[in-house]
Amino acid sequence: MCISMSYWLGRQALVSYSQEEGRFGDMMMENPVNISQERWNSGTYLTIPKENGCLCSPVIIDIRNTYLRFSPEVRASASRDVELLKKTFRKLGFSDPTIISDTDSSLYSVDNLKEKLASIARSSKFTIDAEIFLLVVLAFGEYGYFYFPNYPNSDQRKGPTPKFSTALLLSQFNGNNCRNLVLKPKIFLVQTCDAYLKHEDKSQFSGRATIPPSSLYRVPLEADILLYHSEVSGGYTSKMKKETRESLGSVIDQGDRSGGGDERETPACQFVYTLYNEVEALAGQQNEFELTDLILGVNKSLMEFIDKGHYKSDEHNKPWNIEPMIPICVDQLTKRLVLGTNTG
C-alpha cells in the first residue's frame, strides 16, 4: 500500500489522498501536481538536494546598459554586483548562476522575455532538480518594474524605453505557470537603480523621500513566493569621491583591489554588498540560518547606512534628488526556509 498526494492548482486547490494507485476516483482533476507527503507535511522547505540534483540554480538578469535617451545609462556597479553574488551563492552551496545579459535578444521586448522565462520555468535544471528557485534582477527601474536595455540603434527605438513589471515576472513562476515549483520557495531579489539620480541645488531640495507608486502593493503574489526589492541605487557609492569611499572603510564595498582595468575599484551597489556581508557573517556564526534572519540583517545594515548618512554626497554637500529607502519585502512563503552554508 502506498500513500501519495496530488496538489491541483486552478481556480481551487484540491488535495486528495489515495491508496494503491495514488488516485481518488472522479475527484482527481487533469494535470495534477504530485507532492510527496514529506514535502506537504514539513514545516520547513526541503533543502536537501536530490541525487544528481542541486540545492539551487540561480538566474541573474544583468542589464548594465539602458538607452533611456540618446546615449546609454550605465550601471557602474554591475561587474562587482555579479562578482559578489557569485561568492554569496557559493557560500550558500548554490550552483553557478545562469546569467541573462543585456546583449541577449530576449531582453529587448516583453514578449521575448516572457518566452525566455517560460523556458526557464520548463527546465528541470531550475525546477525539478532544484529545491529552491532564485532569480535576481539587476537593472535600472523603480518600484514595481525594471527597464529593458532598449535598442542601441536609434532608428530601432520607438517610443519610451520598454519595461517589465515585477508582477509579470513573478507570475511566470506561480503555481499555474510552473507546477514543478509548487511548494518550493521562489525567491526574487530585485535591485533597481535610478538612472536619474543626481545632485540637486539645496534651494531645489524638498527633503522629502520619493513615495513609491502604489502599484507595488497590488502585485498579485502566489503562495511560496518572496519578493525582495531594493531601490538603493548603485550611484550613491559609485559616484563618491575615492577619498570618501576609502574613509568609510568596510561600510561600503571598496571594489576588487586585485582586479584590473577601470572597473577594478568600482564598488558594488550597497544592497548586493550588504547581502554578501550578511551571508558571510551568518555563515561565520552558524552552520545554517533562516532566510528571515538574513533579510532582517540586510535591512538593519541598510537602515544604519541611511540613518548615519553614509550615502550623503560629497559634491559640495549637495543633496541627492532621490533619498534612499529600506528595501521592501513582500513575503508569501508558507514554510520556514533554512539555508545551510558552504564552509569549503
C-alpha positions in Angstrom: 0.0 0.0 0.0 1.3 3.5 -0.8 0.2 6.9 0.1 0.6 9.7 -2.4 -0.7 13.2 -2.6 -1.7 15.3 -5.6 -2.0 19.1 -5.5 -4.2 20.8 -8.1 -3.8 24.4 -8.8 -6.5 26.0 -10.8 -9.4 28.0 -9.7 -9.4 26.0 -6.5 -6.9 23.7 -4.8 -7.8 20.1 -4.4 -5.7 17.8 -2.2 -6.6 14.1 -2.5 -5.1 11.2 -0.8 -5.3 7.8 -2.5 -4.3 4.3 -1.8 -2.9 1.7 -4.2 -2.9 3.7 -7.5 -2.5 7.2 -5.9 -5.8 8.4 -7.4 -9.1 9.2 -5.8 -11.8 8.3 -8.3 -13.7 11.1 -10.0 -12.3 13.7 -7.7 -8.9 13.7 -9.5 -8.6 16.6 -11.9 -6.4 16.6 -15.0 -2.8 17.7 -14.8 -2.3 17.3 -11.1 1.0 18.0 -9.3 2.3 15.1 -7.4 3.6 16.2 -4.0 5.4 13.9 -1.6 3.8 13.6 1.9 7.1 14.7 3.4 7.1 17.9 1.4 3.4 18.6 2.2 3.7 18.0 6.0 7.1 19.6 6.6 7.1 22.9 8.5 10.2 23.9 6.6 11.1 23.8 2.9 13.1 20.8 1.9 16.7 21.9 1.4 18.5 18.6 0.8 19.4 18.2 -2.9 18.2 15.2 -4.7 20.6 12.7 -6.1 22.1 14.2 -9.3 20.2 17.4 -8.4 21.2 20.7 -6.7 20.0 22.9 -4.0 19.6 25.9 -6.3 20.5 27.0 -9.8 20.2 30.8 -9.6 19.3 33.0 -12.5 20.6 36.6 -12.9 19.1 39.1 -15.3 22.0 41.6 -15.6 21.0 44.7 -17.5 24.0 47.1 -17.5 23.3 49.5 -20.3 19.9 51.0 -20.9 19.1 53.6 -23.6 16.7 56.0 -21.9 17.8 58.9 -24.0 20.3 59.1 -26.9 23.2 57.6 -25.0 23.1 54.6 -22.7 22.8 54.9 -19.0 25.4 52.5 -17.4 25.2 50.7 -14.1 28.7 51.2 -12.9 28.4 48.6 -10.1 27.3 45.8 -12.5 30.5 43.8 -12.7 31.1 43.9 -8.9 27.5 43.1 -8.2 27.7 39.9 -10.2 31.0 39.0 -8.6 29.7 39.3 -5.1 26.5 37.5 -5.9 28.6 34.5 -7.2 30.6 34.5 -4.0 27.3 34.6 -2.0 25.8 31.7 -3.9 28.9 29.6 -3.4 28.8 30.3 0.3 25.2 29.0 0.4 26.1 25.9 -1.6 24.2 27.0 -4.7 25.3 26.2 -8.3 26.9 28.8 -10.5 24.3 31.2 -11.8 22.8 31.3 -15.3 23.3 34.9 -16.5 20.9 36.7 -18.9 22.8 39.7 -20.1 21.7 42.9 -21.9 23.2 41.5 -25.1 20.6 38.7 -25.1 17.9 39.4 -27.6 15.3 38.1 -25.1 15.7 41.4 -23.1 14.5 43.6 -25.9 10.8 43.1 -25.6 8.2 42.0 -23.1 7.1 39.0 -25.2 10.7 37.8 -25.7 11.5 37.9 -22.0 8.2 36.1 -21.2 9.3 33.4 -23.6 12.7 33.2 -22.0 11.3 33.0 -18.5 8.8 30.4 -19.7 11.7 28.2 -21.0 13.4 28.6 -17.6 10.1 27.5 -15.9 10.0 24.4 -18.1 13.6 23.5 -17.5 14.2 20.7 -14.9 17.6 22.3 -14.1 15.8 25.2 -12.3 12.7 23.4 -11.1 12.5 19.6 -10.7 16.2 19.1 -10.0 16.5 22.1 -7.5 14.9 22.7 -4.1 15.0 26.5 -4.2 14.3 28.8 -7.1 16.2 32.1 -7.1 16.0 34.9 -9.7 18.0 38.1 -9.3 17.3 41.3 -11.4 20.0 44.0 -11.6 18.7 46.9 -13.7 17.6 50.4 -13.9 14.0 50.9 -12.8 11.7 51.8 -9.9 9.4 50.0 -7.5 7.2 47.6 -9.4 9.2 47.4 -12.7 12.6 47.4 -14.4 13.8 48.8 -17.7 14.9 46.8 -20.8 18.2 47.7 -22.4 16.4 49.2 -25.5 17.9 49.2 -28.9 21.4 50.7 -29.3 20.4 51.9 -32.9 18.3 55.0 -32.5 16.4 54.0 -35.7 15.1 51.0 -33.9 14.0 52.8 -30.8 10.3 53.6 -30.8 8.5 55.4 -28.0 9.5 55.2 -24.4 12.0 52.6 -23.1 10.2 49.3 -22.6 9.9 47.9 -19.1 8.9 44.7 -17.3 6.7 44.7 -14.2 7.7 42.6 -11.1 4.1 41.4 -11.1 4.5 39.9 -14.5 7.9 38.5 -13.5 6.5 36.6 -10.5 3.5 35.4 -12.4 5.7 33.3 -14.8 6.6 31.0 -11.9 3.4 30.8 -9.9 1.5 27.5 -9.4 -0.4 27.9 -12.6 2.6 28.5 -14.9 5.3 26.5 -13.2 3.8 23.4 -11.5 7.2 21.9 -10.8 7.9 24.6 -8.3 4.7 24.0 -6.2 5.6 24.0 -2.5 9.1 25.1 -3.3 10.4 28.5 -2.3 10.6 31.0 -5.1 12.8 33.9 -4.2 13.1 37.1 -6.3 15.8 39.7 -5.5 15.3 42.9 -7.5 17.9 45.7 -7.4 16.8 48.7 -9.4 19.0 51.8 -9.7 17.5 55.2 -10.6 19.0 56.5 -13.9 18.0 60.0 -12.9 19.9 60.1 -9.6 21.8 63.3 -9.5 22.8 66.2 -7.2 20.4 68.9 -6.6 21.0 72.5 -5.6 20.0 73.0 -1.9 17.4 75.5 -3.0 15.6 72.8 -5.0 15.7 70.1 -2.4 12.5 69.4 -0.6 13.9 67.0 1.9 11.1 64.5 1.2 11.7 61.0 0.1 10.1 59.8 -3.0 6.9 57.8 -2.3 6.9 54.5 -4.3 4.0 54.0 -6.6 1.1 52.2 -5.0 1.2 49.6 -7.9 3.9 47.7 -5.9 1.3 46.8 -3.3 -1.0 45.4 -5.9 1.4 42.8 -7.1 -0.6 39.5 -7.2 1.7 37.2 -5.4 1.0 33.5 -5.1 2.0 31.1 -2.4 5.6 30.3 -1.7 6.9 33.4 -3.4 9.1 36.1 -1.8 9.9 39.4 -3.5 12.7 41.5 -2.0 13.0 44.8 -3.9 15.8 47.3 -3.3 15.9 50.7 -4.9 19.1 51.8 -3.1 20.8 53.0 -6.3 24.4 52.0 -7.0 25.1 55.6 -7.8 25.2 56.5 -4.1 28.5 54.8 -3.8 29.9 54.6 -7.3 29.7 58.4 -7.6 31.5 59.0 -4.3 35.0 60.5 -4.5 37.7 57.9 -3.9 38.8 59.6 -0.7 35.3 59.5 0.7 34.9 55.8 -0.2 38.2 54.9 1.5 37.4 56.9 4.6 34.2 54.8 5.1 36.2 51.5 5.1 34.2 48.4 5.3 30.9 50.3 5.5 30.8 50.2 1.7 32.4 48.0 -0.9 35.9 49.1 -1.9 35.9 47.2 -5.2 38.1 44.4 -6.3 41.6 45.6 -5.5 43.1 42.5 -7.1 41.3 43.1 -10.4 42.4 45.1 -13.4 41.1 47.8 -15.7 38.8 50.7 -15.0 36.3 48.6 -13.1 38.9 47.4 -10.5 37.8 49.9 -7.8 34.2 50.4 -8.8 32.1 49.4 -5.7 29.1 47.1 -5.8 25.7 48.7 -5.1 25.0 48.8 -1.4 22.2 46.2 -1.5 24.3 43.5 -3.1 27.3 44.3 -0.9 25.2 44.2 2.3 23.6 40.9 1.2 27.1 39.4 0.7 28.3 40.7 4.0 25.3 39.4 6.0 25.7 35.9 4.5 29.4 35.9 5.3 28.5 37.0 8.9 25.8 34.4 9.4 28.0 31.7 7.9 30.7 32.5 10.4 28.3 32.2 13.3 26.3 29.1 12.5 26.0 26.2 10.0 22.5 27.2 9.0 20.2 30.2 9.3 16.7 31.2 8.3 16.0 33.5 5.3 14.1 35.9 7.5 17.3 36.4 9.7 19.2 37.3 6.5 16.5 39.8 5.4 16.4 41.4 8.8 20.2 41.7 8.9 20.3 43.3 5.5 17.5 45.8 6.4 19.2 46.7 9.7 22.5 47.3 8.0 20.9 49.4 5.2 19.0 51.4 7.8 22.3 52.3 9.5 23.8 53.2 6.1 20.9 55.6 5.5 20.4 56.8 9.1 24.1 57.7 9.5 24.2 59.5 6.2 26.9 57.3 4.6 25.2 57.8 1.3 25.5 61.6 1.6 27.0 63.4 -1.4 30.5 64.8 -1.0 29.9 67.1 -4.1 30.0 70.4 -2.2 27.4 68.9 0.2 24.7 68.9 -2.5 21.8 66.7 -1.6 20.6 63.9 -3.9 17.4 64.4 -5.8 16.2 61.0 -4.5 16.7 59.7 -1.0 17.4 56.0 -0.4 14.8 53.8 1.3 14.9 50.5 3.0 14.1 47.6 0.6 10.5 46.3 0.5 9.9 42.6 1.2 6.6 41.0 0.2 6.6 37.5 1.8 4.1 34.9 0.7 6.2 31.9 1.9 4.2 29.3 3.7 7.0 27.5 5.4 10.4 28.3 7.1 13.3 28.5 4.7 16.5 27.3 6.4 19.7 27.8 4.4 23.0 26.0 5.1 26.4 27.4 4.5 29.3 26.0 2.5 32.5 26.3 4.5 34.6 24.9 1.7 
